[in-house]
Amino acid sequence: MKPLRITNPAEFGNVAVMMGGSAAEREISLNSGNAVYQALTAQGIAATALDVTGSPIDALAGRQFDRVFNIIHGRGGEDGVLQAILATLGLPYTGSGVLASALAMDKLRTKLCWQGAGLPTPRWFLLHGEQDIDTCINALGFPVIVKPAQEGSSIGMSKAHNRDELAAALKTASQYRCDVYAEQWIQGQEFTIGMLDGEALPAIRLETPHTFYDFDAKYRANTTQYHCPCGLSAERERELQALALRACQTVGVEGWGRVDAFIDDSGRMQLIEVNTVPGMTDHSLVPMAAKAVGVDFEELVWRILETSVAGTAGAA
């Protein structure tokens, strides 16, 4: 880890911790935001918790802040909208800028960027409606996982083994009013790699008895296993970390983030998605990875906030 740039909490000024929002991940954002707020105030940082229930502009109106710790997950907070508002207001903020946030929130267009850069990602098929199901089957076969392209936390995702399940999965994902795509199912080991200020954190290997690492496995289940160290050789883990950093750089991710990836049964690494406002709850993975290199939760929150001062985050 790089040495701390800021040692005096007063240098941060007045910090707005923006949480909540109106997306499907609101509950998780509130949990993350409260944890971040507590960590900031415990270190003497002047922080205010803002539960954003409508317009972020209204939430900020009449208040004087020097910067924002953005912990709103999903649409409205992670997709470039809030970033554009804060940039217009001249408020520095944590996380990626407008373009990177918008791209990374859209899993399908992120995959297109990765493909253009020659980075490995599973094959996919865009589903406009039921008329595309047979063509999708011919292209990908089974099993597949169906995803709404602009949702997080595995919301709206389903695995399909046959045509009927694919049709049902399409119907489920279509409820979220965004692009829906089917992705080739990857059989292998699942990993997540946190990124903090341009450095990769230790990889975490995930195991769940669920069909996949779904919402319940992420936030509610006690049966999910997190392996850190991840069990890879040092050389292999460095290779995975380097791929995760390239994945972030390709999309323009700054400040902090988290990349999800697989190593399939043939040993090939496959990029799945990148999160620009990862969870910060007691089940969250970036704090777990940071702890493995001696960075506790309070220091992690400090380091993330530091990036808004140093100019490595909050750029348009």
C-alpha positions, -999 to 999 in steps of 0.1 A, spaced: 0 0 0 11 35 -7 17 58 23 -11 80 34 -11 114 17 -33 131 43 -28 127 81 -50 155 94 -87 149 92 -94 186 89 -79 186 55 -109 167 41 -132 196 52 -170 188 54 -178 155 38 -212 144 25 -217 107 26 -243 102 -1 -262 69 3 -296 53 -4 -309 64 -38 -339 49 -55 -323 19 -73 -329 -17 -65 -298 -17 -43 -310 10 -20 -310 -12 11 -274 -23 5 -264 13 -1 -279 24 32 -260 -3 50 -227 6 32 -233 43 38 -239 40 75 -207 19 79 -187 45 60 -202 74 79 -194 57 113 -158 50 101 -153 86 90 -167 102 122 -147 78 144 -115 92 128 -125 128 135 -136 136 100 -165 161 97 -191 139 79 -228 142 73 -249 112 63 -273 121 34 -300 96 25 -308 105 -11 -345 97 -17 -351 119 -47 -329 144 -66 -293 145 -54 -294 183 -61 -322 186 -36 -303 165 -10 -273 189 -13 -293 221 -15 -286 247 12 -256 228 26 -219 235 23 -197 205 16 -161 203 4 -164 168 -11 -186 137 -14 -181 101 -4 -204 85 -29 -217 51 -17 -250 50 -37 -250 17 -55 -267 11 -88 -285 35 -111 -285 71 -102 -253 68 -81 -230 45 -100 -239 52 -136 -225 87 -142 -257 106 -133 -245 116 -98 -210 121 -110 -222 146 -136 -242 165 -110 -212 167 -86 -188 177 -114 -212 205 -124 -214 217 -88 -176 216 -85 -177 190 -57 -148 165 -56 -161 130 -51 -148 94 -46 -149 69 -73 -147 71 -111 -157 100 -133 -188 103 -155 -177 83 -185 -161 54 -166 -191 52 -142 -216 51 -171 -196 24 -190 -189 2 -160 -226 3 -149 -235 -11 -183 -221 -47 -182 -228 -53 -218 -209 -22 -231 -181 -29 -206 -177 -63 -223 -176 -46 -257 -148 -24 -245 -129 -54 -231 -134 -73 -263 -121 -43 -283 -90 -42 -261 -84 -79 -265 -93 -88 -229 -110 -122 -222 -148 -122 -214 -174 -149 -219 -195 -149 -251 -229 -133 -249 -260 -126 -269 -283 -96 -267 -319 -105 -262 -344 -79 -276 -373 -102 -269 -387 -138 -272 -381 -137 -310 -343 -139 -302 -344 -170 -280 -338 -196 -307 -310 -176 -322 -295 -172 -288 -296 -210 -282 -279 -216 -315 -252 -191 -306 -245 -200 -270 -261 -234 -262 -268 -242 -226 -264 -234 -198 -264 -196 -199 -269 -169 -173 -293 -141 -182 -286 -106 -169 -301 -71 -170 -272 -50 -183 -276 -20 -160 -283 -36 -126 -259 -46 -99 -257 -71 -69 -268 -99 -93 -303 -84 -93 -326 -99 -120 -301 -126 -129 -311 -162 -136 -294 -194 -149 -311 -212 -177 -306 -249 -188 -333 -251 -215 -356 -230 -237 -384 -226 -211 -359 -215 -184 -344 -191 -209 -378 -175 -217 -385 -172 -180 -351 -157 -173 -357 -131 -201 -390 -122 -185 -374 -117 -151 -345 -96 -164 -368 -75 -186 -386 -62 -155 -356 -39 -149 -362 -19 -181 -327 -21 -195 -309 -42 -221 -310 -79 -214 -283 -104 -225 -275 -141 -221 -239 -149 -212 -221 -182 -217 -221 -201 -184 -185 -204 -171 -177 -236 -152 -147 -229 -129 -136 -209 -99 -150 -174 -92 -128 -146 -80 -131 -109 -71 -102 -84 -72 -105 -51 -55 -86 -20 -68 -76 9 -46 -58 40 -59 -43 21 -89 -32 -10 -70 -48 -44 -70 -58 -59 -36 -54 -96 -29 -79 -118 -49 -107 -135 -31 -121 -168 -42 -158 -173 -37 -177 -205 -30 -215 -207 -26 -239 -236 -25 -263 -214 -44 -266 -218 -82 -244 -188 -85 -232 -158 -64 -267 -142 -62 -281 -114 -41 -288 -138 -11 -254 -153 -13 -238 -119 -13 -258 -102 15 -278 -127 35 -264 -162 35 -240 -175 60 -230 -204 37 -209 -184 13 -172 -190 17 -146 -164 10 -110 -176 5 -83 -150 10 -56 -161 3 -74 -173 -27 -54 -206 -32 -37 -196 -65 1 -196 -68 17 -162 -62 25 -160 -99 -10 -169 -110 -26 -144 -86 -4 -116 -99 -15 -125 -134 -52 -122 -123 -45 -89 -105 -28 -75 -136 -57 -85 -157 -81 -68 -133 -61 -36 -134 -61 -37 -172 -99 -43 -171 -103 -11 -149 -79 9 -171 -97 0 -203 -130 14 -190 -113 43 -172 -120 33 -136 -103 55 -110 -100 57 -72 -114 23 -62 -135 -5 -76 -138 -43 -78 -135 -67 -108 -153 -100 -109 -137 -128 -129 -136 -165 -134 -108 -190 -141 -126 -217 -161 -118 -254 -159 -94 -251 -188 -74 -224 -169 -85 -194 -189 -92 -162 -171 -126 -146 -179 -137 -111 -170 -173 -107 -159 -179 -71 -147 -164 -42 -128 -181 -23 -99 -172 13 -94 -191 17 -61 -186 -17 -44 -204 -26 -12 -190 -16 22 -211 -38 44 -200 -66 68 -204 -91 39 -184 -69 15 -154 -79 -4 -132 -49 -8 -129 -45 30 -121 -82 33 -93 -79 7 -79 -47 23 -78 -64 57 -56 -91 42 -29 -65 36 -33 -49 70 -57 -21 61 -87 -21 85 -121 -7 76 -115 27 90 -82 31 72 -98 18 40 -125 44 42 -99 71 48 -78 59 18 -109 60 -5 -117 95 6 -81 105 0 -85 98 -37 -110 127 -39 -84 151 -26 -55 137 -46 -73 141 -79 -73 104 -87 -110 102 -84 -140 124 -92 -128 135 -126 -153 139 -154 
